């Protein structure tokens, strides 16, 4: 397992490195700034990134994580923070984070988190090997969803939706033409229950970037994405 630690406190970074290497992983770099984190993590594509929320430059760890997740979605991000609030949870969801650790670091907590991330990745890889999805899913009005790249295209041009929007589209495309409940969407996209206003806000952003016919609201059921006609 290849790991990058993004942490601007030297002692905390070295302690984390020691524990991670005891677990059998290889720490390939320790970084203290958001700008360098984005550049290095996209280039190296590590298996796991420990990402401190507060860094030494103008780019926060949360913003760096979101940027990295778009270019290197296979890298599992674990947030490092002194406290947890709703904003941190929203950032973690936006970046598709695998979890978070609170400071001061606890040795057993680090080991447990790494083990869970490793097992989750192995399970995902096994499932992907067992049943490979189609390379693309053709949708209504000339839209296509590329399952491997996790990108939505319209007439060959990428539609920019952001990580959260793409997560929702990914879920709907996995069963195109069949409605998915609000509860299923919330757990897939945010990992928790959210209010209707949050979901409607995300849906509005997606529809603003696409059109009103692509995703249909099924009254009393949820939402469905419309497959190619014919």
N, C-alpha and C positions, 0 to 999 in steps of 0.2 A: 504494500500500500504506500503510495507516494503522497506526502502531506506538505502543505505550505501553511505557515503560521503568520498571520497578519496581526501584529501586536506592537504598540509603541512603547510598552514598558519592558525594558530589557530583562529584568529579573523574572517577571511573570512569563515572558516568552521562553526563557531558558528552562524554567521549571516545567512548562507545558511540553517543550521539546523532549526533556528527559523522560517524562511519563509516556509520551507518544512512542518514543523509541523502545521503551521497555515493553510496550505492547507488540513490538515487532515491525512497526512502520518505519519508513524512511522520511525524515524531514529534509526536503530538498532546498528550502529557503525560509528565512525569517525576514519579514518585511514590516516597516513601520509607517508607511504612507499609503493613502488610497490610490494615488496615481500609479505608483509602482506596482501595487497589488493588482490592479486591473491589467496592466501591461504583462506582468510576469505570469499571472494565473491563466490568462487567455493563451499565452505562448506555451506554457508547460502542461496545462490541462491536468492538474493533480487529481487524485481520487478524492481527497478531502481537503477543505480549506477551513482553518480556524480563523474567524474574522472578528476582530475587535470592533465594536461600534464606534468608539472615539479614536481617531488616528492623528498623526502629527501634521497633516497638511489640510488643505481646504476641502478635500473629498472625504466624507464620512465613510465608515465601514459599511453602513447600510446602503449608501448609494453605490459604493464599489461592488458590493455583493450583487445588486440588481444588474449592473453592467456586465459583470462576469457571467452571471447565470444565462444571459442572452447568447453569449458567444461560446460558453463552455458548460452546457446544461448537464453534462455527465459528472461534473465535479460537485461533490456534496459539500454544502456550506454549513458550518456550525458557528452561530454567533457567540461572541464573548462579550459579556456586559456586567456592569456592577449592579444593575437593577433592571427589572422587567416592567414595562408599562404597555398600554395599548398600541402606542406608536411603534415600539420595537416589535411587537407581535405582528402588526400590519406589514412592516418592512420585511420581516422574516417570511411571511406568507408571499409577499410580492416577489421575493428573490427565490422562492421555492426552497427555503432553508430546511435542512434535515433535523435541526434542533438548535439548542442554545445551552451555554454553560454560564453560570453566574460566578462572579468573583467574590471572595478569593477562591481559587480553584481547589476542588476536592479530588484527590487521586482516584478514588473509586468511581466518582461521577464521570471523570474523563474516560476511564476504562470502559464503563458501561455505555457511554454515548458512542464511543468508537466501535464497540462491539455491535450495537444496534444498527449503526450506519453501515457497517460491513455486511451484516446479515441481510439488511434490506436491499443492498446493492446486489448481492449474490442471488437473492430471491428474484429480483427484477430481471437480472440477466438470464436466469434459468427459465423464467416465464417467457421472455422474449425469444429464447432459443426454441422453446416448445411450440409456440404459436406466433409466427411472424405475421404482422399486419400487412395489408397491401401497401405498396409504395406511395400511392396517392388515393385520395377519396374525392371523387367528382361531385360537385355540389351545384345547386341551382344558380342560374344566371352567370355561368362561366367561372365560378369559383372552384379552386382545387386546394385540398389540404394535403401537404406532404408529411406523411406520418413519421418518417425518420428524422427529417430536419425540424419538424414541428413548426411549420410555417404555412400561412394562408396566402394563396395567390389569387389574383383576379386578372385574367387574360395574360398570364405570364409575369405579372408585376406583383411584388410582395406587398401585402397589406400590413401596415404597422399597427399592432395591437398592444404590445407590451406583454410581459410574462404572465400577468393575471388573466388578461383577455385570451391569450393563447391557451392557457390551461382550460378555460371554459370551452373554447372551441374544440380543443383536443377531446374533452369528455363527450361533447355532443356528437363529434364525428365518429367516435368509437361505436355509436349506435345511431347512425344517421337515419332520419325518418321516424325515430321512436322518441317519445317525450322522456325527458329526464327531470326528476322532481327537484324542487328548490333545495331540499335537504341534501340530496346527493351532490348537487352542484356546490353547495357551501362546503361540504366536507372535502370534496376533491380540490377545490380552488383555495380555500382558506384553512382547511384542516379543523374547522369548528363551525358551530351554528352562527349565522349572521342574520341581521334583520333584513326585511324585504327592501328597505331603502338602499342598503349597500349593494344588493344584487341588482336592483333596478338601475343604479348608477353605473355599474359595470356594463350592464346590457346596453344602456344608452350610449356609452363610449364605443362599444363594438358596432352598434348599428350606425353610429355617426361615421365610422370608418368604412362601413360596408354598404348595405342597403337594408330596407325594412323587410324584404322578402326572404333573406337568407335564414334568419332565425325567427321561428314562429312561437308566439306565446300560446300555450295550450291551456285554456281556462280551467282552473281547478287542478291541474296536473303539474305543469312546469313549462319547460321549453324544449323545442326540437330544432335541429338544423335540417334544412330541406335538401335532399339529394338531387342529383341531376335528373331531369325529367326524361322519360322515355327509357 
